[in-house]
Amino acid sequence: MKIFRKDVSDRSEKEIRNEIELQNIVYKRLNCTPKIIATDYKTYIDMEDLEEMCIADMYGEDINAIPNYIREQIYKIIIDLYLECNIEYTDITPYNFIEKDSTVYIIDFGDAKLVEKNWFLKEVFLNKRIHEWNSDFK
């Protein structure tokens, strides 16, 4: 297995622990994120390398350029995070999703948190689709 080393030296230990805890929850419950292998809780998080580019690098930043089956999987992932894992993931951009073998994975739980209702997610869930990226993260 190849390892991807994420630099987290700009974060506090508390933020790093939160990111790892949430990613581990998602890995165990939904299996749609890379497995965390190791960390020093100060400078890095080692995780499984999916060996693919993010959605933005594959298709660009325009949400309309992303194939529908990928957008549908992204939608299902964020709903499952919210409803099944009690995780609010608002950093919804094409940089935080990877497609490998027609399956979409989510990465970067640095801004995720345990449920606290968010205007963007409410709108997405009510409309039952993602029609734009979250403007809070542009």
WOVEN-V264148 format. One record per backbone hydrogen bond with DSSP energy under -1.0 kcal/mol. CO is the residue of the C=O (numbers start at 1). NH is the residue of the N-H. Records with the same first field share a line. If there is no record, write none. Layout:
CO: NH  NH
This chain:
2: 49
4: 47
6: 45
8: 11
12: 16
13: 17
14: 18
15: 19
16: 20
17: 21
18: 22
19: 23
20: 24
21: 25
22: 26
23: 27
24: 28
25: 29
26: 30  31
32: 106
35: 48
38: 46
43: 8
44: 40
45: 6
46: 37  38
47: 4
54: 58
55: 59
56: 60
62: 65
63: 66
67: 71
68: 72
69: 73
70: 74
71: 75
72: 76
73: 77
74: 78
75: 79
76: 80
77: 81
78: 82
79: 83
80: 84  85
81: 87
86: 115
88: 113
90: 92
91: 93
92: 134
93: 96
94: 56
96: 107
97: 55
98: 105
100: 103
103: 100
105: 98
113: 88
118: 122
119: 123
120: 124
121: 125
122: 126
123: 127
124: 128  129
134: 137
135: 138
